[in-house]
């Protein structure tokens, strides 16, 4: 049987071998296992720990790492100390001399005692790279700074100087070692030019780091899956390699689009694996595991970027999107359709950035892309790598920054098509034993203290920025990375002892510092956002100043606060509580806030619209029938909640696709019935895509009330685009009145007036302000266009008069209807102000 995917010609079936001893079922079960969303449910694992002692030869030296040592984790600090004691590992003809220049150091040598990978010097393949890529390779990443400014920014950190100084010295030691042995972060992060498949004029070289394997061979369609045809050789550092010369006619030895795997004899048995550095993988019809694809199209078929990257926005307005579920039809959408249909919508709505979920290949669709199996491969469900490039290029043409939701916090537990047990040991890319397993997410946890793990992850970040022209990342699950307890069953109170102690995974924090160094050093306009719920101090302070180096932190507490309030009566909402949650963030550390994200849209949870309007959404959203009090309340508060979150919550704002118009359906990925290992039965949904799509047609329908919510969100985004009020240096909250339920604040030359009262409207309401002159309405949630009642005259002019009010030097009078927000804009026409009597 032959089947195709956008020109990829695949043969079927594939002879496959994957055993763990004599029990093949356990491995197949691992590949088939389904787990619910990682944030809510964690199924029981069928993972079987294999932690034998591992013996690694490095020249004449033999290093024995016992299982007990690995359970505790071998840090890169210990490894570097071992290196200092035995520098012979780095000497000799097969390793880099520390005096080599940058050109010869392009071929890298890994230098840690554990599972060391060394690649001999060779001529790099002729790479077709853009001028930007050439410029990036010439970039010199700034050396580490003193790391002392954090104590000026936050004097309380002085009480934890010992921990922070240790952390920074560890980071500096890693930077120095990378510079010494790898030629710097720039060269170190191009591991994809040495590992995996690399093409040269004379043929194809394939390399894989698998120190636990006893033998290895490259198999695929090109050699009829014959394991004896292309046997690989292993160097003393665990790197397997084979060179395949071109065919006699000059054609490549492996055809573009053909399937490839590596067959290894491992401590767990014979197994076929997708190469760890594979650039594309596809699931064949009727098969469970994915197949690695050798992706190297002819030059004339490769997508060439046409448009430069947009400049980094002053304030971020992020549209969080999932390409697969972005169709109005019950289907998996494509990169091409997203490019043509969704990107123009995002631009029209007024967002300046799109954050893409589920880009890295993941065999389980319902994982939302968070159980990554192939880190360098874009998801084939939506198209080819060139389709993704075309989509990103279109976004750049529209002036949209493209961020990727990148997952470096954990990896899929799959053994057939993922990294788990890749070389037959559980400690290859991950910590062994319990430390290497996330019990709630049912996934594997990286060992950030291992040199080859650093190479793999740093190269992965570089790959997406350089090859696909992403403009930055939202790093998922950073809280899990930074603490050995992973933030599970821990309530962070803000006590600094919670952040700087034995529970902190310093290796992971140092990795985050290194990857931010890499991102900002090579791509100065790139953006890095970290998903951290703990409130780690220094998180968004530059690395050279002693921080972790992110540009933004996701302000996750805001969404939780809204859900908490929506469970209460309106009478129980506290204005001060709302203000505190929105503004409670670290000075000089930027945040991206959101009222709701994809988390709240999942089945089992509720969106804000559903909390507010519940089942009435299904019957009373048509304009040709009467509304209900629940619908009126819901529409009013939906707009207010979103604007106050944008106005006070941070320097960036995020919305998950469809929520701008109050999408009525939850997200329920197609799933079959499931029987858990403990015997429990979980019914599926018949593998239906009905609830795994976005009904954009509802927001566009002028006969539905959803249209008003969408129009308001669009007006809100364009208002911020015109004034950049999220990043304004001028912010003053002049009123938070509990009895009146009124909140008033200033941003830039705008005055925001929120009246959360459920029935009280206020005439001649005095609003304090800073600037004199005339104000006019810039945005009114009560506008009929937005589903409001039209109680305000938009042609009215509001003149200030002198006299202190709410600690402001002047004020003006307004009408503040119940459950509305009105934004007033200063018109700078030098209108003289009258003096208050």
N, C-alpha and C positions, 0 to 999 in steps of 0.2 A: 504494500500500500504506500502511496506517496501523497503527502499533503503539504500545503504551503502556508506561510505567514508573510505577507507583504514581500514576496519574492524569495523567502527562505525555503529551500526545497529540502524536505526531510523524509527519511525513509522510516518505515514502520514494519515490524516491531524492532526493538533494540535488545540484543542479548545483554543481559545484565547480571552481575554477580555482586552480592553484598551479604556477607555472613558475619554473625558474631558467634564464633564457635560453631556449634551445630544448630543454633536457634535462629533461623532467618526471620521468624514471625515477629520477634521483638523489634527488629530493625524496620520492617515494613510498617509495624504499628506506630513506630516513632514518626515515620513519614506521614502517616495518615491522620495522626492525632489532631483533633480540633480543640482549640481552647478559646474561651470567650474573651471579650475585651480585657486586656491585661490590667486595666485600672480597677476592675470590679470583681472579676472572678478568677480564681486560679484552680485549674483542675489538678488532679493527682498526676504525678509524673511517672512515666514508664522508664525514666532514665535509670540506667544501671551504672553505678560508679566503677570505673576501672582506673586504679591508681597504682600501678606497679612501679617499682623503682626503675628509673630511667637512666641508662648509661650513655653518655655522649662523649665521643672521642674528639679531641681538639689537638691535632698534631700528636705529640707524644703524651699528652696529658689526658687522663680519664677523670671525668667529674661524675660523681654519683649523687643523684638527688633522690632522696627517699620519699616515699608517699607521705610520711608524716611531715616532712619539710614542706612539701607542696601544699598540704592542707592549710598550713599557715601562710602560704604565699611567700615566694622569694622575691624580695623587692629589688628594684633596679639599683638601689643604693648598695645592697649587698653584692650585687653582680659587679658593679663598678669597682667596689673595693677589691673583689677578686681579680678584676682586670689589672688593677694597679700592682697587685702582687705577682701577677704572671703575665707580663707584657709580651711574652714569647708568642702568645696566641696571635698577636697582631703583627708579628714580624715574619720575614721570609718572603719567598717569591710569590706566594699565592695571595698575599694580603696587601692592603694599601700601606705604603710608607707614609708616615705622618708629614713628611716634607713634600709629598706630591702636590702638584698644583691642582686647580679646580678642574682642568680638562681631564686629567687622568683619574681624578676622583669621582668622575661621573658614574663609574662602575663601582658599586658599593660593597662594603664588607660589613657584616653584622658582627658585633664584637662582644656580646655578653656570653658568660660562661654557659648558661643554659641553651641548649638547642641552637648553637650558633650557625648562622648562614653566611657563607663567604662566596662571592662570585668573582672569578678571575677577570682580569682586565681584558676587554675585547673592543671591537669597533661597534659602536651603537648602530642600530638599524637606521636607515634613512627615513626620518619621520617627516611627514607633511604636517607642518604646524603653522599656525597663524602668526602674524607679526606680533600680536599680543603675547602669544606663548613664547616667542623668541625674546621679547622684552622681559617677560617674567623670569626666564631662565638667567637673565643678566642681573636680576635684582639681588641686592645684598640685604638680607634681613638684619635689622639693627641688633647689636649685641645686647645682652641683658643690662639693665640699669642697676641702680643701687637698691631699688626695692624698698625705699624708706618713706616715700611720700604718704603711704597709707596711714602712718602715725600722725601726720599733720591733718589729714582729712578726718580721721576718727581717733582721737586721743585714747579712747577706751581700748583700742587694740594694743596699746602698750602693755596691758596686763597679760597679754598672750604673745608677747614678743618672742619668747623661746620657740613656741610652735611655729609662728610665722617665719622666723629666721631660719628654722630648719627646713620649712617648706621651700623658701626661696633659695636656700643654698642647694637643696636637692635639684631644683629647677636649673640653677646655674651649672651644676655639675653635669646634668644631662645635656644642656646646650653645648658645654665645652667638649663633652665626649662625642656628640654628633658632629661638631665642627672638626674635631681631631681625626675621627675615624671614618666619617662619611662625607666629608667635604662641606658640611653645613646642612641646615634644614632644607634649603632649596633642592639640593641633590638627593638628600635622604627621602624627600617626599615624592620622588619620581620612581618609586619602586615598581610601578606598572610598566616601566621601560625595561626592566630586567626580569621580573617574575611574570608568570603566565606566558602567554604567547607573544613573541616579538618577531616582527618580519624584517628581513634584510634583503638585499639584492640577490643573495644566493640561496635563501631558503627561510625556514621558520625554526626558531628556537623556542623550546618550552621548558620552563623551570618551575619547580614547586618545592617549597620548604615543608618537609614531612619527616622529621628526624625519627619518628617512631616506626616508620615503615621499614620492612626488611627487604622488599623489592618493589619496583614500580615499573609500569609500562604505559605508554600512551595508546589509547584505543579510540576507535571511532569509525564513522562511515568510510573514511579515507583508506583504512586498512582492513575493512570488513570485520572490525572488532576482534582482530587477532591479537591476543596478549603477547604472543611471541614475536610479533613483527617489529615492534619498536620499543625495545627494552631500554629503560633509562639507567643512567649511571649516577651514583651517589658520591658526593664528596664527603670529607670527614666532618662536615658541619651540618649534615642533614639536608642538603639541597640536591634534589634530583633533577637531572637535565638530559635533554636529547636535542639534537639538531637534525632537521629533516631538509635535505637539499631539494631545490626546485626539480620539477620533472624535466625530462629531456627536452621538452618543447618550451621550457622556460616558465611554464605555469606553476603556481604555488603548489606545494605538496599536499596541502589541506584545502579543499575547495571552500570558498566562502559559503556560509550557511549550512555547513555540514555539522553533524553532531560529534562531540568529543568528550571523553572522560579519561580519568587516570585510574588504572587498576593497581591496587596495592595489596601486598601481603603484610598485614599489620598484627599487632598483639591481640587484636579482637577478631582476627580472621581475614579472609579475602574480601575486599570491598571495592566497588566502583564508585568514584566520587566525581562530582563536577569540580573542575579546577577552581581553587580558591580565588584566583584573580580573573575569573571568566568575565568577559565584557557583555555577554548576552546569554540568556537561557530561556528555553521554551518547554512548555508542558505538552506532550503529544496527546492527541485525543485518545481517551480510554486508558491512559496511564496516570499513575499517581505521582511519582517523582518527576522532577524536571530533567531536561537534558541540556548540557552545556553546548553552546553554539559557537563555532569559530566564525567570528564576525569580522570580515575584512573585505568590504565591497570594493569593486574597481573604482579608480579615482573619479571617473565620470559619474558614478552613482553616489558618491559621498556628498553629504550636504555641506555647503559652504556658507558660513554666516555672512550676512549682508549688512547688518546694522550694529552700530556700537552699543555698548552698555549705557544705560541711562546713568546720570549722576546720582549719587546717594541723596535721597530725599532729606530735607530738613526735619520733617516729621513723617513718621511711617503710618500709612493707612493700609492695613494688610487685609487682603481677601484670602482667607484660608480655603483651599479647594482640594478636592480629590478627583482626579481626572476620570477614573473609572465610573464613578457614580454621578458624573456631571450631566448626563443626558436626561431629557424629560421622558424618554422611553425606558421601559424596564430592560436594560441591557448594560453591558460594560462599554463605556464610551472610549473613544480613541484620542490620541494626541492630536490628530488632524482635525477632528470635530471640535475639540476643546479650543484649538487654535482659531478656527473659523467662527465658532458660535459663542464661546464663553468669554474669551479674552476681550472682544469688543464690548461685551456686556459689563465686564469689570471696569474697563476704561470709562464707559459712559456713566457708571455709578459713582465715579469720582475717586476710586481707590488708586493708589500709586504703587502698590506692591501686591504680588500674588504669591502666596506660600503654598507649595505643592506637597501634598502628603503622598505616601505610598509610591515613591519613585523607585527606591531600591527594590530589587526583585524579592518577592515573598511568596512562598508556595501556598500559603493559606490566606485566601482573599479576605476572610472575615477578621484577620488580625489588624486590619486598617493600615497595613504596611509596616507594623512595628515588630513583626517576627521575620527579620530579614534573613534570607538564605544566601543570596549572591550580592555582595556589597558593591561590586563595580558594575553591575548590570541593571539597566533600567527595566521596569516591569514590562514584560512582553505582552501582557494582556491588552495593553493600549496601543501597541505598535512597535516599531523598530527604533533603535538608537537614533537613526537619522530623522525619524518622525518627531522624536522628542526635541532634537536640535532645531528643527523647523518651527516647532511650537514656541520654544524659548526665543528664537530670533524674531518671531512675530510680536511677542510680548515686548521685546526691546524696541521694535519699530513703533509700538504704541506708547512708548515711554514708561512701561511698567518694569519695575525691579522684580526679579524672579528669585525667590528664596526656596530652599529645599528643606523639608523636614527630614533631617538626617538622623539615623539611629546608630550611635556608637556606644550606647549604654548597655546593650545586651545583644544576643543573637538567637536565632531560631534554634530550637532543640533538635531539629531534624538531623538525622545522620546520613540519609541518602542524598539529599541535595543541598545540605548546608555545611557549616564549618564544624559542627559538633562531631567529636570522635574522628576528625578528618584523617589523622594518621594512626588511628586505632587507640589513642590514649585520650583520656578526658582532660589532660593538662596541656594540650597543644597550644591553642590560642586563649585558653581560659584557665581560671583557677581550678584546681581539682577539688573533688569532694563538695561539701556543703557550700563552701565559699564561692564556688563556681556555678551555683545554681540558684535562680530566683524562684522561690516557691510560689509566689503569687502569679508571676507572669509565665511560669513553666518555660524558662529560657536559660541560656548559658550566659555567664558573666565574664567579661574579658579580664585578663591579667595585664593591667596597664604598666606593670613594672617590667615587662618582658620586652626586650629590644625589638624582636620581630613583630610583636603586636603593635608597638609604636610605629614601626615602618609601615605596616599594613594599614592602620587607621589614618595616619598622617597622609599617606599616599592616597587613600580613599577620599579624604576631604579635598586634596589638591586635584584629583581626577575630575570631580564634578565641577569645580570652579574653572578648570583649564579646558577640559574637553567639551563640556556642555555649556559653558558660559553662565552657569548659575551665578547670582550676585551675592550669595551669602547663604547662611544656614539658620534654621531653628533647631538647636540640639535638643533631642528628646531625652527625657528621663535623667536629667543631670543630677537631681537629688539622689537618685539611686546610685549614681556613680560615686558621688563624693563621700558617702558614708558606708561603712561596712554593714550597718543595719538597713541600708537602702531606704531609709525613711519610713519603713514599715512599722506600724504600731508604735510610732513615736510622735508625740505632739510637741512641735517646736514652739517654745515660749519666747524666744528672743534672747535668752540667757547665753552669753558668749561662750560659756563652757560647753554648750551643745555643739558648737562649730569647730572648736579647736581642742581636740583631745584624742583619746585612743580610738574613738569611733570614726574618726576622719580617715578616709583612704587617701593618703598623701600621694601615692602613685597616680591615682585617678585625677586628683586636682592638678598635679604637675602635667599630666597629659593634656588637660584642658588649657593650661597655660601655654603649652607647646603648640597646640593646634590653633589657638588664637594668635600666637606669634606668627605662625605660618600664614594664616588667613590675612591678617592685616599687613604683614611684611611683604607678601607677594602681590596682594590685591588690596591696595589702600582704600578703595571705595567699597570693598565688600562689607557685609553686615553679619554680625554674629549675635544670635539671641539664645539665651539659655532658659530651659524650662526648669526652674528651681522653686520649690514650694517652701524650702526651709528658711529662706532669707539670709543665706550665707553672706556675711560681711566681706567686702572687697570684691564681690562677684563681678561688678561692672566697672572696676578700676583697671587702667592699663597695666599690663604685666610688668613693664619697666618700673612702675611705681609700687609694685608689690602685690598687685591684684591678680584676679583670675583672667581678666582680659576681655570679657564679653562686652558688647555694645549695649545690650538691653537684657533685662530680666523679664520674663513673663509674670505679670502681676496676677497670680492665680487666685489670690484670696478674694478678689472682687467678685468673680463669678460665684464663689461659694457663699458670699454674703448675700447676693441677690436671691439665690435659692432659699437661703435661711429666711429672708424677709417675705418671700412669696408664700411661705407656709403660714405666715401670720396675718392677722387682720390689718387693714390699713391703719386703724387706730393705734396699733402697737409698733408702727415704724418710728424709729428715732432718727431725726435729722442729723444729730451729732454723730450717731453711730455710722451713718452712711458716709458722712464727710471724713470721719477718722479712717474708715477702711479704704476709701479712695486715695487719701493723701498720706497714708502710713507707709512710707517707703524711704529708703536710705538717701541721704543728701548726696548729690553729685552722681548718683547711680540711676541711669535711665531705665524706664519700665515700659513695657507694652501691656496695656490693659485690655480687657474684654469683658463684656457682660455675659457672654456664653461662647463656647467653642464647639468643636466636634464632640467633645465628651458629653455635653448635655443633650446632644441630638441623638445619642444611641438608644436603642431599645432597652428598656429597663430604667431609663431616666426620662426627664421631660425638658423640652425647650422652654424658654421664658414665655413664648406665646401660648404654649400648651398649659403651663402653670396658670396663666392669666385667664384663658378662655376655654380651656378644656373641650368637652364634646360640642359646645356651641359653635366651634369653628367649622364643624361639618354641616351645619344647617343655616347659620345666620350671617355668613360672610358675603352673600349676594346683595347688591345694592337695591334690587327690586323687591326686597322683603324687609320688614321692620327689623331693627337691631334689638339687642337685649342689653340690660344693664351690665351683664358680664362682658359682652363684646365691647361696649363703650368704654368700660373700665380698662379692659385689656389693651385696646388700641391706644388709649391715652398713655397708660403706664409703659407700654412697650417702647414708645418714642422717648419718653422722659428718661427711662432707665439707660437707654443707649447713649443719649446725648450727655447726661451727667457723667457717665463712665468715660466718654471721650474727653469731656471738658476738664475733669479733675484727676483721672486715673493714671496718667502717665504721659510720656513723650511719644508714644505710639498707640495705635488702636487696632484691634483685630476683630474680624467677623467671619464666621463660618458660612460658606455659601448657602444661600437660601434663607438664612435666619434674618437677613435684612428685611424680608417681607413677612416674617412670621410663618415659616414653612410648617404646614400642618401635620406632616408625617414624621415619625421617628425614622432612624436608620436601622434597618434589619438586613444584614447580609444574607445572601442565599445560603441555606444550611439544611443538611439532612438530619433525620432523627439520630440521636447519639446515646449510646449506652456507656456510661463511665465505668472505670475499673472497679469502683465500689458497688456497682450494680444499679446505680441510679439511672433513670431514663430521662433524657431531656428531649422533648419534641422539637423537631425542626419546623421549617416553613415551606417544605416542599421544594427547596432550592429555588425559591422565587426571588426575582429581582424587583418586585413591585415596590418594596419599601427601601430599595437601594438605588435611588435616583433622586434627582432634584426637580421639582415641579416649577421651573421658572415660568411656565405659562400662566401660573396663578398670579404671580407678581406682575405680569404684563397685562392681565385681563382688566380692561377698564370697567367691567361690570361687577368686579369683586372688591371687597374692602382690603384685600392684600395689596392692591395697587397703591393705596394711600400710604401704607407702611413703607413700601419700596420707594415711593417718591420722597418721603421724609428722609429716609436713609441717604438717598442720593443728594438731597439738598444739604444734609448735614456734612457729608464728605466734601462737597464743593465749598461749603462755608469754611471748613478747616483748610482746604487747599488755598483759598483766597487769603486767609489770615494767619495760617500756621499757629493757631492759638495753643496747640498742645505743647509747643516748644517756646512759647512766649516767656520772657524773663519776668513779665509782670503778671502776677497772680495774687489776688487778694479776695478772701472770703469775708464778705462784710456782714452776712446775716445767715444764721441757722436757727430759726425760731421754731421751738417744739410745739407750741400751741397752735400757731398759724400754719405750721407745716410748710414753711417757706425757706428756701435756700437761695442766696444771691452771691454771685462772685464775679470777678473781673478777670478777663484774659485778654492781653493786648488792648485793643480799643473797643472790645466787646463787653457788654454787661449781660450776664445770664440770670434770668429770674425764673425759678422753679416754684410752682405752687402744687405741693403734693396733697393738699386737702381734698377730701372726696366730695364736698359740696360747697364749701365756702369760697366765694369769689370776692376779691377785694378791689373796691373802687378807690381812686385817688391814693393809691399805695405808693409810699415814698421809697425811692430806690437810691441809695447812696452811690456816688461815683467819684472818680478821680479827675477826669478831664472836663473842662467847661465846654459849652457849645450846644449843638443840636444833635439829638439822636433820632434814629428811625429804626423800624423793625427790620431785622435782617433775616430772622427765621422765627416762625410761629407754628408750634405743633397743633394749634387749633384751626389752622388753615383748612378749608374744605378740601383742597387738593390732597391733604394728608389725612383725610378721614376725620377732620375736626368739625366744629360747629360754627366757625366763622364769626367769633364774637369780637374780633379786633379789626380796627380800620388800619390797613397797611399804608395808607397815605398820611396818617397822622404824624406830626412832628413833635418831638419831646425836647423842651428847652430846660437846661439846667439852671438852678439858682444857688447862690452861695449860702453857706451855713452847714455846720457839721451835722452829719447823720451817719450812724453806724461807723463812726471813726473815719468817715470820708469827708473831704472838704466841701462837697457840694452834692446835690441830688436832683432828681426829677420825678414827676408823678406819673403813674401808670395805672392801667386796669389789669389785674392779675386774675384771670378766670381759673376756676378749680381744675385740677389735674391738667395743667398746661406748663409748657416751658416756652418762654419768649426770649429771644436774643436781640438786644438793642445794639446798633452800631453807631459809633460817633461819626457825625458828618462834620468835617473840619472846615467850617465856613466862617469862623470868627464871629459867630452870632454873640452879641453881648449878653452876659448872664444878668438876670435881675437879682437884687439882694433880698434875701428872705426877711420878712418883717419880724 
